[in-house]
Amino acid sequence: MAKFVIAGKTNCPLYAKAELLGDYLQRNLPNFVVHKWPIDSKEWDNWVKSTCEKNQWKAPRQSSPLIWRELIDRGGRGALVGDLDDFQEYAHCYYGSILNHFMTNTSALFRSIAEENAQQYIRDLELNEQHIKQTVNPYHICIIGADHPCAYGLFPDLLSSDLFPNRDICLRLTTHDPTKLSSLEAIAMEIEDLACKQFRTIEISLQNNDKFSYENTDFILILDDYFNEEKQKYFDSLVKEKATLNEGYDKENLFADERPPFKPEKIKYDIKQAYHYYKTLANQIQVNLKSTCRILLACSNSIMIATHAFIKTIKTIPTNQIIGLARIIENQAKARIGKKLSIDIKNVVDLHIVGDINGEYIIDTNNCQAVNYEGAIWAKTFLRDSTEMLADSKFIKEVIGKEVENRDFELYTYVEQNRTLVHTQAKAISSFIQDWINGSNNPHSYSCVMSCSSSALGLTQTNDETETDKNIICSVPVLMKGQDEILPVDLNLSNDNRTALTRILKVPFFSSNTYQ
């Protein structure tokens, strides 16, 4: 079977003549097949040059058309025929007697066909664009601070069908550090190699790139932690300090239970500069921002500052679409209780983190329950009061809070390259996004940082409203039933916790006592 490919410029009369000759031969000869390949005239010269170099062909005398014979079904190097003159000579040598009728066609016919080809080519492009718009459902996700270590472990879950079902994900990764662009480009190559079904495009840029607009962005994830490098340096110094103390204990031949516990002091941060940084970022984002865009702040060491800055700066979207992540601390507290009760972390529910998650907060266990606890009374869906089963008020009031505060340093000390801490952060982010976008399938509440009224915290009945802001930005428990159904849960705090929460909320935001 003779298979020929006729490629040419859409507006070329010679291509139209070659096309017409190919059609004539295909109608009148058995086993003669023609594949026509119209190419935009602006791209033709580069295409001819690259094709001839790729197949090691000598460029024909006429630039258009280019004709070759396929040696296999489709693809491969092929055998070059040449331009229109070569194709006519080829056809005349093999099929000369049947070309007499074709030679009567005039040049005016070829010019009219060339004009028709150019118009049809434009119509086909428009139809393809319309088809893409109708069939593709793009969902634009921007990750600010994508050079953060936890971002690498987040991409497999982010591109799965569980978080954003039935959407074509278009990613944009940004960083404020130009030296990190090469690492982001390497990550982009790995994301493309994942071949995820929902992945569509990826873009790398700097955060201060004025050419990019957030106009089409549907979801923004903030991982850019202002205090991350400072915290890493502080943890490194603590590791050296702890190693020095252990060397001294070794010289004194002290056993592990005889050594005093290492109690690192909380690092003091520059709150004003961090607030100014996130306020500038919020001003940059809110230009042309979609009204349906959702922003999740997961910059672990500065979530409260960033949430305050974003909620007070961005006025183009509702405040309930700007949320800070408190699930990392919530999961760590659940892990402490789960370990104490010998149950999995997923079976500890309704544990609430209330207050300032980067400063002073309350781990409210009044409503905390355990599922599938194998006690004297046990059933698969049976809920037990965790506080009642723990029966350890000292652990609840003192120990659990200190263990959660020191959890990051413990993981940083004992785990190579901080991998476990990074993994816990990534899983907390992905699970929260799934509950926020798709809604939670269970009736239990989860903690997050958002703007809520003082009545939701149960403070208006016992405190003067003038002393407590009507709209408070802090970590509160919520029910997550969908994107637009994030409902704060009324807190039934104990008297001690209510007093502590009132004291926390009265502390000025920029006070160094709040973020130490």
C-alpha positions as CSV (number, residue, x, y, z in Angstrom):
1,M,0.0,0.0,0.0
2,A,1.4,3.4,-1.0
3,K,1.0,6.0,1.8
4,F,1.9,9.6,1.1
5,V,2.0,12.6,3.4
6,I,1.5,16.0,1.9
7,A,2.4,18.9,4.2
8,G,2.2,22.5,3.2
9,K,1.2,26.1,4.2
10,T,-2.5,26.6,4.5
11,N,-2.6,29.5,2.1
12,C,-0.2,28.1,-0.5
13,P,-1.7,27.4,-4.0
14,L,1.1,24.8,-4.7
15,Y,0.0,22.9,-1.6
16,A,-3.6,23.1,-2.9
17,K,-2.5,21.6,-6.2
18,A,-0.6,18.8,-4.5
19,E,-3.6,18.2,-2.3
20,L,-5.9,18.0,-5.3
21,L,-3.5,15.6,-7.1
22,G,-3.3,13.4,-4.1
23,D,-7.1,13.2,-3.9
24,Y,-7.3,12.4,-7.6
25,L,-4.8,9.5,-7.3
26,Q,-6.5,8.2,-4.2
27,R,-9.9,8.1,-6.0
28,N,-8.6,6.4,-9.1
29,L,-5.9,4.0,-7.7
30,P,-6.3,1.0,-5.4
31,N,-4.2,1.0,-2.2
32,F,-3.2,4.6,-2.6
33,V,-3.6,6.6,0.6
34,V,-2.9,10.3,1.2
35,H,-2.6,12.1,4.6
36,K,-2.8,15.9,4.3
37,W,-1.1,18.1,6.9
38,P,-1.9,21.8,6.7
39,I,0.5,24.0,8.8
40,D,0.2,27.7,9.7
41,S,2.3,29.9,7.3
42,K,4.0,31.6,10.3
43,E,5.3,28.3,11.6
44,W,6.1,26.7,8.2
45,D,9.8,27.7,7.8
46,N,10.8,26.5,11.3
47,W,8.8,23.3,10.8
48,V,10.4,22.5,7.5
49,K,13.9,23.1,8.9
50,S,13.4,20.9,12.0
51,T,11.7,18.1,10.0
52,C,14.5,17.9,7.4
53,E,17.2,18.0,10.1
54,K,15.4,15.3,12.0
55,N,14.9,12.9,9.1
56,Q,18.2,13.9,7.4
57,W,16.5,15.1,4.2
58,K,17.7,17.7,1.8
59,A,15.4,20.7,1.7
60,P,13.3,20.9,-1.6
61,R,13.7,23.7,-4.0
62,Q,10.2,25.0,-3.3
63,S,9.4,25.8,0.4
64,S,5.9,24.4,0.2
65,P,4.7,21.7,0.0
66,L,6.8,19.0,1.4
67,I,5.9,15.4,0.4
68,W,7.2,12.1,1.5
69,R,6.2,8.4,1.5
70,E,5.6,6.5,4.7
71,L,7.7,3.3,4.9
72,I,5.6,2.0,7.9
73,D,2.0,2.5,8.9
74,R,2.6,6.0,10.3
75,G,5.8,7.7,11.7
76,G,9.4,7.0,11.3
77,R,11.9,8.6,8.9
78,G,10.0,8.0,5.6
79,A,11.3,8.4,2.0
80,L,11.4,12.0,0.8
81,V,9.6,12.6,-2.5
82,G,10.2,16.4,-2.6
83,D,8.1,19.4,-3.6
84,L,5.2,19.7,-6.0
85,D,7.3,19.2,-9.1
86,D,8.9,16.1,-7.7
87,F,5.5,14.7,-6.8
88,Q,4.1,15.4,-10.2
89,E,7.1,13.7,-11.8
90,Y,6.7,10.8,-9.5
91,A,3.0,10.4,-10.3
92,H,3.6,10.8,-14.1
93,C,6.3,8.1,-14.1
94,Y,4.1,5.6,-12.3
95,Y,0.6,6.6,-13.3
96,G,1.0,8.8,-16.4
97,S,-2.0,7.7,-18.4
98,I,-4.6,8.5,-15.7
99,L,-3.3,12.1,-15.2
100,N,-4.6,13.5,-18.5
101,H,-7.9,14.7,-17.0
102,F,-6.2,16.2,-13.9
103,M,-3.8,18.4,-16.0
104,T,-6.8,20.3,-17.4
105,N,-7.3,22.1,-14.0
106,T,-6.4,25.9,-14.0
107,S,-4.3,27.9,-11.5
108,A,-7.4,29.9,-10.5
109,L,-8.9,26.7,-9.0
110,F,-5.7,26.2,-6.9
111,R,-5.8,29.7,-5.6
112,S,-9.4,29.5,-4.5
113,I,-8.7,26.2,-2.8
114,A,-5.7,27.8,-1.0
115,E,-8.0,30.6,0.3
116,E,-10.5,28.0,1.4
117,N,-7.8,26.0,3.2
118,A,-6.7,29.1,5.1
119,Q,-10.2,29.9,6.3
120,Q,-10.9,26.3,7.2
121,Y,-7.7,26.1,9.2
122,I,-8.7,29.1,11.3
123,R,-12.2,27.7,11.8
124,D,-10.7,24.4,13.0
125,L,-8.5,26.2,15.5
126,E,-11.5,28.0,16.9
127,L,-13.5,24.8,17.1
128,N,-10.7,23.1,19.0
129,E,-10.5,26.0,21.4
130,Q,-14.2,25.8,22.0
131,H,-14.0,22.0,22.5
132,I,-11.2,22.4,25.1
133,K,-13.1,25.1,27.0
134,Q,-16.2,22.9,27.1
135,T,-14.5,19.7,28.1
136,V,-11.7,20.9,30.3
137,N,-12.6,22.1,33.9
138,P,-9.4,23.9,35.0
139,Y,-8.9,24.5,38.7
140,H,-6.0,26.9,39.3
141,I,-4.0,26.3,42.5
142,C,-1.2,28.6,43.6
143,I,1.3,27.4,46.2
144,I,3.2,30.4,47.7
145,G,6.4,29.3,49.3
146,A,6.6,26.0,47.4
147,D,10.2,25.6,48.3
148,H,9.1,24.7,51.9
149,P,10.1,21.0,52.7
150,C,6.5,19.8,53.3
151,A,5.4,20.9,49.8
152,Y,7.3,18.0,48.2
153,G,5.3,15.4,50.2
154,L,2.1,17.3,49.5
155,F,2.0,16.9,45.7
156,P,0.9,13.3,45.4
157,D,-2.2,13.9,47.6
158,L,-2.8,17.3,46.0
159,L,-3.0,15.9,42.5
160,S,-5.1,12.9,43.5
161,S,-8.8,12.7,42.8
162,D,-9.7,12.7,46.5
163,L,-8.9,16.4,47.1
164,F,-10.2,18.1,43.9
165,P,-12.4,15.5,42.1
166,N,-13.4,16.1,38.5
167,R,-11.1,19.0,38.0
168,D,-8.1,19.6,35.8
169,I,-5.5,21.0,38.1
170,C,-3.3,23.9,36.9
171,L,-0.4,24.5,39.4
172,R,1.6,27.6,40.0
173,L,4.6,27.3,42.4
174,T,6.2,30.5,43.7
175,T,9.1,31.4,46.0
176,H,10.6,34.7,47.2
177,D,14.1,33.3,46.9
178,P,15.5,33.4,43.3
179,T,18.1,30.7,44.3
180,K,15.3,28.2,44.9
181,L,13.9,28.5,41.3
182,S,16.1,25.7,40.1
183,S,14.9,23.3,42.8
184,L,11.3,24.2,41.9
185,E,11.9,23.5,38.3
186,A,13.3,20.0,39.3
187,I,10.1,19.5,41.4
188,A,8.0,20.5,38.4
189,M,9.7,17.8,36.3
190,E,8.9,15.2,38.9
191,I,5.3,16.3,39.0
192,E,5.0,15.9,35.3
193,D,6.6,12.5,35.6
194,L,3.9,11.4,38.0
195,A,1.4,11.4,35.1
196,C,-1.5,12.1,37.3
197,K,-4.9,12.0,35.6
198,Q,-6.0,15.4,36.8
199,F,-2.8,17.3,36.3
200,R,-2.8,19.7,33.4
201,T,-0.1,22.4,33.6
202,I,2.5,23.8,36.0
203,E,4.2,27.2,36.2
204,I,7.2,28.4,38.2
205,S,7.7,32.0,39.1
206,L,8.9,34.4,41.8
207,Q,6.3,35.8,44.3
208,N,6.9,39.4,43.2
209,N,6.3,38.7,39.5
210,D,4.1,41.6,38.4
211,K,3.2,39.8,35.1
212,F,1.2,37.2,37.0
213,S,-2.4,37.9,38.1
214,Y,-4.4,36.0,40.7
215,E,-7.5,36.6,38.6
216,N,-8.2,33.0,37.7
217,T,-6.8,31.4,40.9
218,D,-9.3,29.2,42.7
219,F,-7.2,28.0,45.7
220,I,-4.2,29.6,47.3
221,L,-2.0,27.7,49.7
222,I,0.4,29.8,51.8
223,L,3.5,27.7,52.9
224,D,5.9,30.7,53.0
225,D,6.9,30.7,56.6
226,Y,8.6,33.9,57.6
227,F,10.3,32.3,60.7
228,N,11.3,29.0,59.1
229,E,15.0,29.7,58.7
230,E,15.2,31.3,62.1
231,K,13.6,28.3,63.7
232,Q,15.9,25.9,61.9
233,K,18.9,27.8,63.2
234,Y,17.5,27.9,66.7
235,F,16.8,24.2,66.7
236,D,20.4,23.5,65.5
237,S,21.7,25.5,68.4
238,L,19.4,23.5,70.8
239,V,20.7,20.2,69.4
240,K,24.3,21.3,70.1
241,E,23.3,22.4,73.6
242,K,21.6,19.2,74.3
243,A,24.5,17.2,73.0
244,T,26.9,19.1,75.3
245,L,24.7,18.4,78.3
246,N,24.5,14.7,77.4
247,E,28.3,14.6,77.2
248,G,28.5,16.0,80.7
249,Y,25.9,13.5,82.0
250,D,27.9,10.7,80.4
251,K,31.0,11.7,82.2
252,E,29.0,11.7,85.5
253,N,27.7,8.2,84.6
254,L,24.1,9.2,85.0
255,F,21.4,6.9,83.8
256,A,18.6,8.2,81.5
257,D,16.1,8.4,84.4
258,E,18.6,10.3,86.5
259,R,19.1,13.1,84.0
260,P,17.0,16.2,84.3
261,P,14.6,16.7,81.3
262,F,15.8,19.1,78.6
263,K,13.4,22.1,78.5
264,P,14.2,24.4,75.6
265,E,13.0,28.0,75.8
266,K,10.5,29.3,73.3
267,I,12.1,31.4,70.5
268,K,11.3,35.1,70.4
269,Y,10.2,36.3,67.0
270,D,10.0,39.8,65.4
271,I,6.2,40.0,65.1
272,K,6.0,43.5,63.5
273,Q,8.2,42.6,60.5
274,A,6.4,39.4,59.9
275,Y,3.0,41.1,60.0
276,H,4.3,43.7,57.5
277,Y,5.6,40.9,55.2
278,Y,2.3,39.1,55.1
279,K,0.3,42.3,54.8
280,T,2.4,43.2,51.7
281,L,1.8,39.7,50.3
282,A,-2.0,40.0,50.9
283,N,-2.1,43.4,49.1
284,Q,-0.3,41.7,46.1
285,I,-2.8,38.8,46.1
286,Q,-6.0,40.7,46.4
287,V,-5.6,42.6,43.1
288,N,-8.2,41.0,40.7
289,L,-8.8,38.1,43.1
290,K,-11.8,35.9,42.3
291,S,-14.7,36.2,44.7
292,T,-14.8,32.4,45.0
293,C,-11.1,32.0,45.8
294,R,-10.1,30.2,49.0
295,I,-6.9,30.8,50.9
296,L,-5.4,28.4,53.3
297,L,-2.5,29.6,55.5
298,A,-0.3,26.7,56.5
299,C,2.9,28.6,57.4
300,S,3.3,26.6,60.6
301,N,5.4,29.1,62.7
302,S,3.5,32.2,61.7
303,I,-0.1,31.1,61.0
304,M,-1.7,33.5,63.4
305,I,0.2,36.5,62.1
306,A,-0.5,35.6,58.5
307,T,-4.2,35.0,59.2
308,H,-4.6,38.3,61.0
309,A,-2.8,40.1,58.1
310,F,-4.8,38.4,55.4
311,I,-8.3,38.8,57.0
312,K,-7.7,42.5,57.8
313,T,-6.2,43.3,54.4
314,I,-8.1,41.3,51.8
315,K,-11.7,42.7,51.5
316,T,-12.6,41.2,48.1
317,I,-13.6,37.8,49.4
318,P,-15.6,36.8,52.5
319,T,-13.5,36.2,55.7
320,N,-14.8,32.6,56.0
321,Q,-12.7,31.9,52.8
322,I,-9.5,32.8,54.6
323,I,-8.5,30.1,57.1
324,G,-5.4,29.2,59.0
325,L,-4.4,25.6,59.7
326,A,-4.5,24.4,63.3
327,R,-4.7,20.7,62.5
328,I,-1.0,20.1,63.0
329,I,-1.2,21.0,66.7
330,E,-4.6,19.2,66.9
331,N,-3.1,16.0,65.5
332,Q,-0.2,16.2,67.9
333,A,-2.5,16.5,70.9
334,K,-4.6,13.6,69.6
335,A,-1.5,11.6,69.2
336,R,-0.6,12.2,72.9
337,I,-4.0,11.1,74.1
338,G,-4.1,8.1,71.6
339,K,-0.8,6.9,72.9
340,K,-2.0,7.2,76.5
341,L,-5.2,5.2,75.7
342,S,-3.4,2.8,73.2
343,I,-5.7,3.7,70.3
344,D,-5.1,5.2,66.9
345,I,-5.0,8.9,66.4
346,K,-8.0,8.8,64.0
347,N,-10.1,7.3,66.8
348,V,-9.6,10.4,69.0
349,V,-12.3,12.9,68.0
350,D,-13.7,16.3,69.1
351,L,-10.5,17.6,70.6
352,H,-10.4,21.4,70.4
353,I,-7.5,23.8,70.1
354,V,-8.7,27.2,71.2
355,G,-6.7,30.4,71.3
356,D,-3.4,31.5,69.7
357,I,-1.7,28.5,68.1
358,N,1.6,30.3,67.8
359,G,1.5,31.6,71.3
360,E,-0.7,30.5,74.2
361,Y,-3.6,28.2,73.5
362,I,-6.0,25.8,75.3
363,I,-6.2,22.1,74.6
364,D,-9.9,21.6,75.4
365,T,-10.6,18.0,76.2
366,N,-14.1,18.5,77.7
367,N,-15.8,17.1,74.5
368,C,-13.0,14.8,73.5
369,Q,-14.1,11.2,72.9
370,A,-12.6,7.9,71.8
371,V,-13.9,5.6,69.1
372,N,-13.3,1.8,69.1
373,Y,-11.7,1.8,72.5
374,E,-11.3,-1.8,73.7
375,G,-12.5,-1.4,77.3
376,A,-14.8,-3.4,79.5
377,I,-17.7,-2.1,77.4
378,W,-16.9,-2.1,73.7
379,A,-18.7,-1.8,70.4
380,K,-17.6,-0.7,66.9
381,T,-19.4,2.6,67.0
382,F,-19.3,3.2,70.7
383,L,-18.0,6.6,71.9
384,R,-16.3,6.9,75.3
385,D,-15.3,10.1,77.1
386,S,-11.5,10.4,76.8
387,T,-11.2,12.5,80.0
388,E,-13.0,9.9,82.0
389,M,-10.9,7.1,80.7
390,L,-7.6,8.9,81.2
391,A,-8.5,9.7,84.8
392,D,-5.4,11.8,85.0
393,S,-6.1,15.5,85.6
394,K,-2.4,16.4,85.8
395,F,-1.7,14.9,82.4
396,I,-4.6,16.8,80.9
397,K,-3.8,20.2,82.5
398,E,0.0,20.2,82.4
399,V,1.7,17.3,80.7
400,I,-0.1,17.2,77.4
401,G,0.4,20.9,76.7
402,K,4.1,20.7,77.3
403,E,4.5,17.5,75.2
404,V,2.8,19.2,72.3
405,E,4.9,22.3,72.6
406,N,8.1,20.3,72.5
407,R,6.9,17.8,69.8
408,D,8.6,19.7,66.9
409,F,11.9,19.8,68.6
410,E,11.7,16.1,69.5
411,L,11.1,15.2,65.9
412,Y,13.8,17.5,64.7
413,T,16.3,16.0,67.2
414,Y,15.7,12.3,66.6
415,V,14.6,12.1,62.9
416,E,17.1,12.5,60.1
417,Q,16.5,15.6,58.0
418,N,13.3,16.2,59.9
419,R,11.3,13.9,57.6
420,T,8.6,12.8,60.1
421,L,7.8,16.4,61.0
422,V,7.6,17.3,57.3
423,H,5.3,14.3,56.7
424,T,2.9,15.2,59.5
425,Q,2.6,18.8,58.2
426,A,1.9,17.6,54.6
427,K,-0.8,15.1,55.8
428,A,-2.4,17.7,58.1
429,I,-2.7,20.1,55.1
430,S,-4.0,17.5,52.7
431,S,-6.6,16.1,55.1
432,F,-7.8,19.7,56.0
433,I,-8.1,20.6,52.3
434,Q,-10.2,17.4,51.7
435,D,-12.6,18.2,54.5
436,W,-12.8,21.9,53.5
437,I,-13.4,21.4,49.7
438,N,-15.5,18.2,49.8
439,G,-16.9,18.4,53.3
440,S,-16.4,16.0,56.2
441,N,-18.3,12.7,56.2
442,N,-18.5,12.6,60.0
443,P,-20.3,14.7,62.6
444,H,-17.1,15.5,64.5
445,S,-15.6,19.0,64.8
446,Y,-12.1,20.1,63.9
447,S,-10.0,23.2,64.8
448,C,-9.0,26.0,62.5
449,V,-7.9,29.6,62.7
450,M,-10.7,31.9,61.4
451,S,-12.7,35.0,62.3
452,C,-15.6,34.3,64.6
453,S,-17.8,36.2,67.0
454,S,-17.2,36.4,70.7
455,S,-20.6,34.6,71.3
456,A,-19.3,31.5,69.5
457,L,-16.5,31.4,72.1
458,G,-19.0,31.7,74.9
459,L,-17.6,34.9,76.3
460,T,-20.4,37.4,76.0
461,Q,-22.3,36.0,79.0
462,T,-19.5,36.4,81.5
463,N,-17.4,39.3,80.1
464,D,-17.9,42.9,78.9
465,E,-18.2,43.1,75.2
466,T,-16.2,46.3,75.1
467,E,-13.2,44.3,76.5
468,T,-13.5,41.5,73.9
469,D,-13.6,42.2,70.2
470,K,-16.9,41.3,68.5
471,N,-14.9,39.6,65.7
472,I,-12.1,37.6,67.0
473,I,-9.4,35.8,65.0
474,C,-8.2,32.7,66.8
475,S,-8.3,28.9,66.6
476,V,-11.8,27.6,67.2
477,P,-13.6,24.3,66.6
478,V,-15.8,24.1,63.5
479,L,-18.1,21.7,61.7
480,M,-17.0,21.3,58.0
481,K,-19.9,20.3,55.8
482,G,-18.6,21.8,52.6
483,Q,-16.9,24.8,51.0
484,D,-19.5,27.3,52.2
485,E,-20.5,25.5,55.3
486,I,-17.8,26.0,58.0
487,L,-19.8,26.5,61.1
488,P,-18.1,27.4,64.5
489,V,-19.1,25.1,67.3
490,D,-20.4,26.7,70.5
491,L,-17.8,26.1,73.1
492,N,-18.8,24.7,76.5
493,L,-15.6,25.7,78.2
494,S,-15.0,25.0,81.9
495,N,-14.6,28.1,84.2
496,D,-10.8,27.7,84.2
497,N,-10.6,27.5,80.4
498,R,-13.0,30.4,79.9
499,T,-10.9,32.5,82.3
500,A,-7.7,31.5,80.5
501,L,-9.2,32.2,77.0
502,T,-10.4,35.7,78.2
503,R,-6.8,36.4,79.4
504,I,-5.3,35.2,76.1
505,L,-7.7,37.4,74.0
506,K,-7.0,40.5,76.1
507,V,-3.2,40.4,75.3
508,P,-2.4,42.9,72.6
509,F,-1.6,41.3,69.3
510,F,1.8,42.8,68.8
511,S,2.9,42.2,72.4
512,S,6.0,40.0,72.7
513,N,4.2,38.0,75.3
514,T,1.9,36.6,72.7
515,Y,4.5,35.3,70.2
516,Q,7.6,34.1,72.0
